[in-house]
Amino acid sequence: MTRRTSAPVLGLCALLLTHCAPPPKNLPMSDTADRSEIRDLVERFHDAVNHRDFTVLRGLFTNDGVWEVAPPFEHRFVGPVAIEAGIGESVGRLEFLVQSCSPSVVDIRGEQASGRTSMQEFGRFRDGSSMRVAGTYFDTFRKVEGRWRFTHRVFRARYADDTPLPGRVFDAE
């Protein structure tokens, strides 16, 4: 059986394509490499949290780095050691936690940068209660000794619920 596409559908597709915004101009190679490194930094953060490898977090922040969660879920830790311990303690209250992130939007200005990443997470606490949260991380970065690091990472929730997660947990650690 052959599918035929009608001329009006093809015409609509052509019309839509001609009115799309032009692709962004080519970025300098150094800018592209910096964006890639910053996105890798964001991904390493969430991978470390998902796999409870909190020692990794210490290497992702500047010495004066800040990680915080805005109200109504208030947490704030300053410095790599406090960030590692604070996130470790918070996640340690959960039987499991899974974070999933969208691609990051990154703006670079020399040795400074800012970014935004949407994130969803869900987990079950050791007491049996559950949580689902969706929101956005707002980040600032600085290049230190040739490597990008977080200087400030703040999560702002846009949605939260505590609907029970009755499923089974596999390989939580």
N, C-alpha and C positions, 0 to 999 in steps of 0.2 A: 504494500500500500504506500502510495506517495502522498506526502503532505504538501499542500500548496499554500503559499503565503499570498494573501491578497495584496493588490497594489495599494489600497488605503493604509494597510498596516505598515508596508515598507515605506510609504511616504511619511507616515507619522514618525517612524524610527529615524528617517533622514532628517526630518524637521527638528526632532529632539536633539540629535547629535550636532546639528549646526548651531544650536543655541546653548550648548554646554560651555562652561567657562574654559578658556584655554588652559593647557597644562602649565604648571609653574615653570618659570625659567630654570635652566640648569643651575644647580647649586655648585659652588666651588667644591673641589674634591675634599678639602680639609673640613668644610662644613658638613659634608655627607658623612665623613668618618666620625666627626664629633657627635652627630645625631645618632649614629649607630652605636657608639660607645655609651651614650646617655640612655638609649633605649635598653641596651644590655644591662646597665646598672639597675634600671627599674625592674626588669625581668628577674635579675638575680635576687633582688629584695623579696619579691613574691615567691620565688622558688625556695628561698631560705625559710620563709615563714611556713609555706606549705609542707616542707620536709623537716621542720623543727631543727634546722641547722643554724641556730642563732649566732654562733661565733662568726659566721659569714657577715652578719649585719655590721659588725664592728669595722670592717674594712670598707664599707660603703659610704660612711659619713665622714665629714671633716671633723677635726678635733672639737669644734664648737657646734657641731651639727645638732639639729633639733628634730625629733619625731613627735608628732602630736595628733590627737583625734579631737576635733572640735565638738562642742556641746551638741547633743545631749550626752554623748559618750566621751567624757573628758579624761584624756591621758596626755601627759607631757613628760618627755625624757630628754635630757640635754647631755651630749657627749656620747661617743661610741660605746663605752662600757655601760653607761646607764641605759642606753637604747637597747643593747643586747639583753641586759637583765630584765628591763621592764617589759619588752615584748615577749621574752621567754616566759616570764611569770604570767602575763595576760593569756597567752596561748596555752600555757600549761594547765589552765583551768578547764580547757576544752578536751573532750574525748577525741574529737577530730575537728579540723578546720580546713576548708578549701577556699582559696582565693582565685579568682579569674579576672584577668584584666584586658581592657581594650588596648589597641595600639596607642602610643603616647604622642601627643602634640608637643613639639619642642621648639623653642625660640632661643637662638644663641646670639650673644652679644660679647664677642671677644672671649675672655676667660670666665664669663658668667653666663648662665642660661636659666630659663624657666621652662616648666612643662606642666602638662595636665594629663592625667590618666584616669579613666573611669574604671571602677572596680566593683565586683560583687563578691560577697563571701557568705558562706553558710557553715554552720557547725553546731555541735551538740556539746553542752557543758557536762562535766562529770556528774552533776546532780540530776541530769536527765532533761533539763530545759534546753531549748534550742534557740538559734538566732539566724536570721537572714538579714543582710545589710547590703545596700547598693549606694554608691556615691562616687565622689571624685577626689583623687589626690591632687593637690596643688604643690608643686615642687620648685625649689630653687637649687641650682647646682653651681659648683665652682671647680675649675680645673686646678688641681694641686699636684705639683711635681709631674705634670704631663698626664694625669689621670682625672677623670670627672668623678666628683663625689657629691652626695647630697649635702646641702647646707641647712635646708629646712624642708620638711615633708609633713604636710598637714592633710588629714582626711576629713572631708565634710560629707556626712551622710545625707542622702536624699530620700531614702526609704529604709524602713526597718520593720521586721515583724518577728514574733516569737512562736510561730506555728510549729508544733512538734515535728521533729524529723525522726520517724519511727524505724527507719531502715537499719540494716546491719552495717557495721564498720569493718572494713578490710584494711589491714596493714596501716593502722593509724600512725605509727611511729615511722 
